[in-house]
Amino acid sequence: MISIDRDSPSRDDVRLLLSEHLADMYATSPAESVHALDHSALTAPSITFWTAREDGSLLGCGALKLLASPTGPSMHGEIKSMRTTATARGRGVATLMLGHILEDARTRNLECVYVETGTEDYFAPARRLYARHGFTECPPFADYVLDPNSIFMELRLQRPTPGT
């Protein structure tokens, strides 16, 4: 059974997966267009980090970064560091992780969740995953700027109706 739990990005197996993720990002995108975070950046207080594991074996990871708001508490978040291991690909781990992150965002009453991903063919599976879950293209958000190597996507979250 696959379980998704809060975890430390500093664990050895997670650091290895995140290093692989960064290496792939730099191999497929110009350096100025790489927005992936290393394990130390993922320990920031504004970031919640999870791993997916089966019988203790790492299958993937993902994070939710709360975006700063100049007018008060953050009502928006950004998905960061979504990655599955090579052996876990095609098993639905990314779908499970995305669902977990979105449920956490809803629990926090976030209004919108954003993601930045690449335009290259390498990123097509990620773009399809987000689109299948209702994400649509949007302008750059937070500190991002227009970049021909980036696609920005958003998902407006439904607020629960009182009494439901």
C-alpha positions in Angstrom: 0.0 0.0 0.0 1.3 3.5 -0.9 1.3 6.0 1.9 1.9 9.7 1.7 3.3 11.4 4.8 5.1 14.6 5.7 8.8 13.9 5.5 12.2 15.6 5.5 13.8 16.5 2.2 17.2 15.9 3.9 16.7 12.1 4.2 19.4 10.3 2.1 17.0 8.7 -0.4 15.0 11.9 -0.8 18.2 14.0 -1.3 19.2 11.5 -4.1 15.8 11.8 -5.8 15.9 15.6 -5.5 19.4 15.7 -6.9 18.3 13.6 -9.9 15.4 16.0 -10.3 17.7 19.0 -10.4 20.1 17.3 -12.8 17.2 16.6 -15.2 15.9 20.2 -14.9 19.3 21.6 -15.9 19.7 19.0 -18.7 16.4 20.0 -20.3 16.1 23.8 -19.6 18.5 26.8 -19.6 19.8 27.5 -16.2 17.9 30.8 -15.9 14.6 28.8 -16.5 15.2 26.2 -13.8 13.0 26.9 -10.7 13.4 23.6 -8.9 14.5 23.7 -5.3 17.2 21.7 -3.7 16.7 19.8 -0.5 17.8 22.6 1.8 15.4 25.2 0.2 12.5 22.7 0.7 13.0 23.0 4.5 11.7 26.6 4.5 8.9 27.3 6.9 6.6 28.2 4.1 6.9 24.8 2.5 5.3 21.5 3.5 7.1 18.5 2.0 5.7 14.9 1.6 7.0 11.6 0.3 5.1 8.6 -1.1 6.4 5.3 0.1 5.5 1.7 -0.2 6.9 -0.7 2.5 9.5 2.0 3.3 10.7 2.4 -0.3 10.6 5.9 -1.7 8.3 6.3 -4.7 8.1 10.0 -5.1 7.8 13.4 -3.4 6.0 16.7 -3.7 5.7 20.0 -1.8 3.3 22.9 -1.3 4.8 26.4 -0.9 2.6 29.1 0.6 2.9 32.2 -1.4 3.5 35.5 0.4 0.7 38.0 0.4 1.2 41.7 1.0 -2.3 42.1 2.3 -2.4 39.3 5.0 -2.4 35.5 5.3 -1.5 33.6 2.2 -4.5 32.3 0.3 -2.4 30.9 -2.6 0.1 28.0 -2.9 2.5 26.7 -5.4 3.3 23.0 -6.1 7.0 22.3 -5.9 9.3 19.3 -6.5 6.8 16.9 -7.8 8.9 13.9 -8.8 8.6 10.1 -8.9 11.3 7.5 -9.0 12.0 5.8 -12.3 10.7 2.5 -10.9 7.4 4.1 -9.7 6.5 5.8 -13.0 3.3 4.7 -14.5 1.9 3.5 -11.2 -0.2 6.6 -10.4 2.1 7.9 -7.7 2.1 11.4 -9.2 -1.7 11.4 -9.3 -1.8 10.3 -5.6 0.7 13.0 -4.6 -1.1 15.7 -6.5 -4.4 14.7 -4.9 -2.8 14.8 -1.5 -1.3 18.2 -2.0 -4.6 19.6 -3.3 -6.5 18.2 -0.4 -4.0 19.9 2.0 -4.5 23.1 0.1 -8.3 22.8 0.5 -7.9 22.1 4.2 -5.9 25.3 4.5 -8.7 27.2 2.6 -6.3 28.2 -0.1 -8.1 29.9 -3.0 -5.7 29.0 -5.7 -2.8 26.6 -6.4 -0.2 27.4 -9.0 2.5 25.4 -10.7 5.3 26.3 -13.1 6.6 23.6 -15.4 8.6 23.5 -18.6 7.6 23.9 -22.3 9.9 21.1 -23.6 8.5 17.7 -24.6 10.2 16.3 -21.4 7.6 18.1 -19.4 4.6 17.0 -21.4 3.5 14.3 -18.9 3.5 16.9 -16.1 1.5 19.3 -18.2 -1.0 16.5 -19.0 -1.2 15.5 -15.3 -2.0 19.0 -14.2 -4.5 19.6 -17.0 -6.3 16.3 -16.2 -6.8 17.7 -12.7 -8.3 21.0 -13.8 -5.3 23.2 -14.0 -5.3 25.8 -16.8 -2.6 28.1 -18.2 -2.3 31.5 -16.5 0.1 34.4 -16.5 3.3 34.3 -14.4 2.5 34.4 -10.6 4.5 35.3 -7.5 8.0 36.4 -8.6 8.0 34.6 -11.9 8.3 36.5 -15.2 7.4 35.6 -18.8 9.8 32.9 -20.0 9.5 30.9 -23.3 10.7 27.9 -21.3 8.0 28.0 -18.7 4.3 27.3 -18.6 2.3 28.7 -15.7 -0.8 26.9 -14.6 -3.4 27.5 -11.9 -6.3 25.7 -10.2 -9.0 27.7 -8.5 -10.1 25.7 -5.5 -13.8 25.5 -4.7 -14.7 26.8 -1.3 -16.8 24.4 0.7 -20.4 25.5 1.0 -21.4 26.1 4.6 -23.3 23.1 6.0 -22.0 20.6 3.5 
